[in-house]
Amino acid sequence: MDVVWIGLFASLLAGLGTGIGALPVLFAVDLSKPIQAILLGLGGGVMLAATSFSLIVPGTDAAIEQGATPTIAALTMGVGILLGGGFLWFAHANFPHEHFFKGKEGPSRANFQRIWLFVIAIALHNFPEGLAVGVGFGSGNIASGTALATGIGLQNIPEGLVVALALRELGYSIPYAIGVSTLTGLIEPVGGAIGAGVVSLAQPLLPWGMAVAAGAMLFVIIDEIIPEVDQKGLDQEGTLGAMLGFVVMMILDISLG
């Protein structure tokens, strides 16, 4: 149970990064579109490296350590990744939500306020991040969990700023923009508690948990972050940010063991 609490606390700290990132709107910060694209790409790069180095690779190793052949381990990770992506696809298809740049998705709900569509969208984005952190700690590898939590917390900071700026552009007040940005990150401890609890109580599920978390993260990167950068028409800036984020997370993961 200790790792469950650690996973919950670490995913909470990572989630609060969105609120920290929103604070610059207190000083009327106005970021240019290229900078926003770099920040979005940065978050995507961090998530991509975390998916690779902190979930897929250790998940494969865990499956082999449990007696699976390399082929079975690879198939386990592949199926788990597809399951994680499928879960996010189902959620996107069945929950009404609206992205800042892609617009509305999911079934129509006329009685929903637009702001709650945004909140649901970001919650769908942040849940797999918390799940990944929880699975990392639930494996018993504190170094791996720490690298995941640090990387995701860092990428949440620019994400929170972009969200707060988008809310300000829609006419919402500064306290409201900061509050909603903070609120959206608080879904991560929910994912953290579930991920840590499941894999710590049933270690044979560890490779599956890592694979499902990886698939959910990949879905977010491909379905949300990349299209949002593309819609800004700043592919080069977004690519630069993604490469920087990937390198930062890779260094964190390797240096923390």
C-alpha positions as CSV (number, residue, x, y, z in Angstrom):
1,M,0.0,0.0,0.0
2,D,3.0,2.3,0.5
3,V,3.6,2.5,-3.3
4,V,-0.1,3.3,-3.8
5,W,0.1,6.3,-1.6
6,I,3.4,7.3,-3.2
7,G,1.9,7.0,-6.6
8,L,-1.2,9.0,-5.6
9,F,1.0,11.8,-4.1
10,A,3.4,11.9,-7.0
11,S,0.6,12.0,-9.6
12,L,-1.0,14.8,-7.6
13,L,2.2,16.8,-7.6
14,A,2.6,16.2,-11.4
15,G,-1.1,17.3,-11.9
16,L,-0.6,20.5,-10.0
17,G,1.9,21.5,-12.7
18,T,-1.0,22.7,-14.8
19,G,-1.9,25.2,-12.0
20,I,1.7,26.4,-11.6
21,G,1.9,26.9,-15.4
22,A,-1.2,29.0,-15.4
23,L,0.2,31.6,-12.9
24,P,1.9,33.8,-15.5
25,V,-1.6,35.0,-16.7
26,L,-1.6,37.0,-13.5
27,F,0.9,39.2,-15.2
28,A,-0.9,39.5,-18.5
29,V,1.6,37.3,-20.3
30,D,0.9,37.1,-24.1
31,L,2.8,34.3,-25.7
32,S,3.3,34.4,-29.5
33,K,1.8,31.5,-31.6
34,P,5.3,30.1,-32.3
35,I,6.1,29.9,-28.6
36,Q,2.7,28.2,-27.9
37,A,3.5,25.7,-30.6
38,I,6.9,25.0,-29.1
39,L,5.3,24.5,-25.7
40,L,2.7,22.1,-27.0
41,G,5.4,20.2,-28.9
42,L,7.5,20.1,-25.7
43,G,4.7,18.3,-23.9
44,G,4.2,15.9,-26.7
45,G,8.0,15.1,-26.8
46,V,8.1,14.4,-23.0
47,M,5.1,12.1,-23.2
48,L,6.5,10.2,-26.2
49,A,9.8,9.6,-24.4
50,A,8.0,8.6,-21.2
51,T,5.9,6.2,-23.2
52,S,9.0,4.6,-24.8
53,F,11.6,4.6,-22.0
54,S,9.5,4.5,-18.8
55,L,6.6,2.3,-19.9
56,I,7.2,0.1,-23.1
57,V,10.8,-0.9,-22.3
58,P,10.4,-1.7,-18.6
59,G,7.1,-3.3,-19.3
60,T,8.7,-5.7,-21.8
61,D,11.5,-6.4,-19.3
62,A,8.9,-7.2,-16.6
63,A,7.1,-9.6,-18.9
64,I,10.3,-11.5,-19.7
65,E,11.3,-11.6,-16.0
66,Q,7.9,-13.2,-15.3
67,G,8.8,-16.0,-17.7
68,A,7.5,-14.8,-21.1
69,T,9.6,-15.3,-24.2
70,P,10.6,-12.1,-26.0
71,T,8.0,-12.8,-28.6
72,I,5.2,-13.2,-26.1
73,A,6.4,-10.1,-24.2
74,A,6.3,-8.1,-27.4
75,L,2.8,-9.4,-28.2
76,T,1.7,-8.6,-24.7
77,M,2.9,-5.0,-25.0
78,G,1.4,-4.6,-28.4
79,V,-2.0,-5.9,-27.4
80,G,-1.9,-3.7,-24.2
81,I,-1.0,-0.6,-26.2
82,L,-3.9,-1.2,-28.5
83,L,-6.2,-1.7,-25.5
84,G,-5.0,1.6,-23.9
85,G,-5.6,3.4,-27.2
86,G,-9.0,1.8,-27.6
87,F,-10.0,2.9,-24.1
88,L,-9.2,6.5,-24.9
89,W,-10.9,6.2,-28.3
90,F,-14.1,4.9,-26.6
91,A,-14.0,7.8,-24.1
92,H,-13.5,10.4,-26.8
93,A,-16.4,8.9,-28.9
94,N,-18.8,8.7,-25.9
95,F,-18.1,11.8,-23.8
96,P,-18.9,15.2,-25.1
97,H,-15.8,17.5,-25.1
98,E,-14.3,20.3,-26.9
99,H,-10.6,21.0,-27.7
100,F,-9.3,24.6,-27.9
101,F,-8.1,24.1,-31.4
102,K,-9.8,21.0,-32.9
103,G,-13.3,22.0,-31.7
104,K,-16.1,19.7,-30.5
105,E,-15.9,15.9,-30.4
106,G,-18.1,13.2,-29.1
107,P,-21.9,13.2,-28.8
108,S,-23.7,16.6,-28.7
109,R,-25.0,17.9,-25.4
110,A,-27.0,21.1,-25.8
111,N,-27.3,21.7,-22.1
112,F,-23.5,21.5,-21.5
113,Q,-21.7,24.8,-20.9
114,R,-18.8,25.2,-23.3
115,I,-16.3,25.4,-20.4
116,W,-17.2,22.0,-19.2
117,L,-16.6,20.6,-22.6
118,F,-13.1,21.9,-22.3
119,V,-12.7,20.5,-18.8
120,I,-13.8,17.0,-20.0
121,A,-11.3,17.2,-22.9
122,I,-8.4,18.0,-20.7
123,A,-9.5,15.3,-18.1
124,L,-9.4,12.8,-20.9
125,H,-5.9,14.0,-21.7
126,N,-4.6,14.0,-18.1
127,F,-6.0,10.7,-16.9
128,P,-3.5,8.5,-18.8
129,E,-0.7,10.7,-17.5
130,G,-1.7,9.9,-13.9
131,L,-2.2,6.3,-14.8
132,A,1.3,6.1,-16.2
133,V,2.8,7.6,-13.0
134,G,0.8,5.3,-10.8
135,V,1.9,2.2,-12.8
136,G,5.5,3.4,-12.6
137,F,5.4,3.5,-8.8
138,G,3.2,0.4,-8.5
139,S,6.0,-1.6,-10.2
140,G,8.1,-1.0,-7.1
141,N,10.7,0.9,-9.2
142,I,10.8,4.2,-7.4
143,A,13.4,5.7,-9.8
144,S,11.2,4.9,-12.8
145,G,8.1,6.4,-11.1
146,T,10.1,9.5,-10.1
147,A,11.3,10.0,-13.7
148,L,7.8,9.7,-15.0
149,A,6.3,12.0,-12.4
150,T,9.0,14.6,-12.9
151,G,8.7,14.5,-16.7
152,I,4.9,14.7,-16.8
153,G,4.9,17.4,-14.1
154,L,7.3,19.5,-16.2
155,Q,5.2,19.0,-19.4
156,N,2.1,20.0,-17.4
157,I,3.5,23.4,-16.7
158,P,3.5,24.7,-20.3
159,E,0.2,22.8,-20.9
160,G,-1.4,24.7,-18.0
161,L,-0.1,28.0,-19.4
162,V,-1.5,27.3,-22.9
163,V,-4.9,26.3,-21.4
164,A,-5.1,29.4,-19.2
165,L,-4.2,31.7,-22.2
166,A,-6.8,30.0,-24.3
167,L,-9.4,30.6,-21.6
168,R,-8.4,34.2,-21.4
169,E,-8.8,34.6,-25.1
170,L,-12.3,33.2,-24.7
171,G,-13.1,36.0,-22.3
172,Y,-12.8,34.2,-19.0
173,S,-11.4,36.0,-15.9
174,I,-7.9,35.5,-14.6
175,P,-9.0,33.6,-11.5
176,Y,-11.3,31.4,-13.5
177,A,-8.6,30.6,-16.0
178,I,-6.1,29.6,-13.3
179,G,-8.8,27.7,-11.4
180,V,-9.8,25.6,-14.4
181,S,-6.2,24.9,-15.4
182,T,-5.5,23.7,-11.9
183,L,-8.7,21.6,-11.8
184,T,-7.9,19.8,-15.0
185,G,-4.7,18.5,-13.5
186,L,-6.4,17.0,-10.5
187,I,-7.7,14.1,-12.5
188,E,-4.1,12.7,-12.6
189,P,-4.2,11.5,-8.9
190,V,-7.3,9.4,-9.8
191,G,-5.3,7.7,-12.6
192,G,-2.3,7.5,-10.3
193,A,-4.2,5.7,-7.6
194,I,-5.8,3.2,-10.0
195,G,-2.5,2.4,-11.8
196,A,-0.5,2.0,-8.6
197,G,-3.2,0.0,-6.9
198,V,-3.8,-2.5,-9.7
199,V,-0.2,-3.4,-10.5
200,S,1.0,-3.4,-6.9
201,L,-1.7,-5.8,-5.8
202,A,-1.3,-8.0,-8.9
203,Q,2.2,-8.0,-10.1
204,P,1.5,-10.3,-13.1
205,L,-0.6,-7.4,-14.4
206,L,2.4,-5.1,-14.4
207,P,3.4,-5.5,-18.1
208,W,-0.3,-5.1,-19.1
209,G,-0.6,-2.0,-16.9
210,M,2.5,-0.4,-18.5
211,A,1.3,-1.3,-22.0
212,V,-2.2,0.1,-21.4
213,A,-0.8,3.3,-20.0
214,A,1.6,3.6,-22.9
215,G,-1.3,3.1,-25.4
216,A,-3.4,5.8,-23.7
217,M,-0.5,8.2,-23.8
218,L,0.2,7.5,-27.5
219,F,-3.4,8.1,-28.3
220,V,-3.2,11.5,-26.6
221,I,0.0,12.5,-28.5
222,I,-1.4,11.4,-31.9
223,D,-5.0,12.5,-31.5
224,E,-4.6,15.8,-29.6
225,I,-1.2,17.3,-29.4
226,I,0.0,16.8,-33.0
227,P,-3.2,18.1,-34.5
228,E,-3.2,21.1,-32.2
229,V,0.3,22.0,-33.3
230,D,-0.7,21.5,-37.0
231,Q,-3.7,23.7,-36.7
232,K,-1.5,26.5,-35.6
233,G,0.3,26.1,-38.9
234,L,3.7,26.0,-37.1
235,D,5.0,22.6,-37.8
236,Q,8.6,23.5,-37.5
237,E,8.2,25.1,-34.1
238,G,6.1,22.2,-32.8
239,T,8.7,19.7,-34.1
240,L,11.5,21.6,-32.3
241,G,9.5,21.6,-29.1
242,A,8.8,17.8,-29.4
243,M,12.5,17.0,-29.9
244,L,13.5,19.1,-26.9
245,G,10.9,17.5,-24.8
246,F,11.9,14.0,-25.9
247,V,15.6,14.7,-25.0
248,V,14.7,16.2,-21.6
249,M,12.6,13.1,-20.7
250,M,15.2,10.7,-22.0
251,I,17.9,12.3,-19.9
252,L,15.7,12.2,-16.8
253,D,14.8,8.6,-17.3
254,I,18.4,7.5,-18.0
255,S,20.0,9.6,-15.2
256,L,17.4,8.4,-12.6
257,G,18.0,4.8,-13.5
